[in-house]
Each structure stands twice: as structure tokens, then as C-alpha cells.
Amino acid sequence: MKHSGSRHLQVSLTCTLDKIHLRVKDSGIGFNSEEEVMGRGLGIVSMRERLKLVDGELSIDSRVQRGTEIRATIPLNPFSKSAAVGKT
């Protein structure tokens, strides 16, 4: 609400056998995601870095005056690439 200006949003958290999926969507003011990453804020950069620590992925679809959808996916596989680092 703080950044989007929207009073309504949708949040879903689902789990499959191998991944956790988080989706947050609003109908707010939106933004240019490429410019946001290059800007002064750390919000998106911080989200990407945190997901990177658990081999997760972040996708952002935002359009000015059309809202934003953010998707985060985290693998549940204990043998992911970060768990395999240093193993032969």
C-alpha cells in the first residue's frame, strides 16, 4: 500500500513437491522495473539477494498505472546448486 497506492492486493503462497511459490499482485501505480533497479532504493535488490541465497528466483511485472505482480520461487530440493557447492 505504501509504494503502490493501491488499497487492494492479492497474495498467494503455494507449495509443490519441489518448490514454494509466492505471488503478490496489486492494482496500484506500477513502476518501470528496470529504472527501479538502477535507482537509489534497495527493496528489489534486497529481495533478489535474499532469494539468491536459497537458489530462488524473482520476477517482476510492473506497468505504470497498471499495477505490479511479483513472483518469488524457492526450490525445496536439498541437493540444489548451493547445497552442492564444495561437494564432489
C-alpha positions as CSV (number, residue, x, y, z in Angstrom):
1,M,0.0,0.0,0.0
2,K,2.8,2.3,0.9
3,H,4.5,2.2,-2.6
4,S,1.7,1.2,-4.9
5,G,-1.1,3.4,-3.7
6,S,-3.4,0.5,-4.0
7,R,-5.8,-0.4,-1.2
8,H,-6.3,-3.9,-2.6
9,L,-3.8,-6.7,-3.3
10,Q,-3.7,-10.4,-3.8
11,V,-1.3,-12.7,-2.1
12,S,-0.9,-16.4,-2.8
13,L,1.6,-18.9,-1.3
14,T,1.6,-22.4,-2.8
15,C,3.8,-25.3,-2.5
16,T,4.5,-28.2,-4.9
17,L,6.7,-31.2,-4.3
18,D,9.8,-29.3,-5.3
19,K,9.1,-25.5,-4.9
20,I,7.5,-22.8,-2.9
21,H,5.7,-20.1,-4.9
22,L,4.8,-16.6,-3.6
23,R,2.8,-14.2,-5.7
24,V,1.9,-10.7,-4.8
25,K,-0.2,-8.6,-7.1
26,D,-1.7,-5.1,-6.8
27,S,-3.6,-2.7,-9.0
28,G,-1.6,0.3,-8.0
29,I,0.5,2.9,-9.8
30,G,3.1,0.5,-11.0
31,F,6.7,1.4,-12.0
32,N,9.4,0.9,-14.6
33,S,11.2,-2.1,-13.0
34,E,14.4,-1.5,-15.0
35,E,14.7,2.0,-13.7
36,E,13.8,0.9,-10.1
37,V,16.7,-1.5,-10.0
38,M,19.1,1.3,-11.1
39,G,17.6,3.7,-8.6
40,R,18.5,4.5,-5.0
41,G,16.2,2.1,-3.3
42,L,17.3,-1.3,-2.1
43,G,13.9,-3.1,-1.9
44,I,14.2,-5.0,-5.2
45,V,17.9,-5.5,-4.9
46,S,17.4,-6.9,-1.4
47,M,14.7,-9.3,-2.5
48,R,16.9,-10.6,-5.3
49,E,19.9,-11.1,-3.0
50,R,17.8,-12.9,-0.4
51,L,16.3,-15.3,-2.9
52,K,19.8,-15.9,-4.4
53,L,20.9,-17.2,-1.0
54,V,18.4,-20.0,-1.3
55,D,18.7,-20.6,-5.1
56,G,15.4,-18.8,-5.5
57,E,14.1,-16.6,-8.4
58,L,12.3,-13.3,-8.5
59,S,10.3,-12.0,-11.4
60,I,8.6,-8.6,-11.5
61,D,5.9,-7.5,-14.0
62,S,5.0,-3.9,-13.4
63,R,3.5,-1.3,-15.7
64,V,2.9,2.3,-14.9
65,Q,-0.7,2.9,-13.9
66,R,-1.5,-0.8,-14.4
67,G,-0.1,-2.4,-11.2
68,T,2.6,-4.8,-10.2
69,E,3.0,-8.6,-9.9
70,I,5.9,-10.0,-8.1
71,R,6.7,-13.7,-8.1
72,A,9.2,-15.5,-5.9
73,T,10.1,-19.2,-6.3
74,I,12.2,-21.2,-3.9
75,P,13.3,-24.7,-4.7
76,L,12.9,-27.3,-1.9
77,N,15.5,-29.7,-3.3
78,P,18.1,-30.3,-0.6
79,F,20.6,-31.0,-3.5
80,S,20.3,-27.6,-5.1
81,K,23.4,-26.0,-6.5
82,S,24.2,-24.1,-3.3
83,A,24.0,-27.2,-1.3
84,A,26.3,-29.0,-3.8
85,V,29.0,-26.3,-3.6
86,G,32.2,-27.9,-2.3
87,K,31.0,-31.5,-2.8
88,T,32.4,-33.9,-5.3
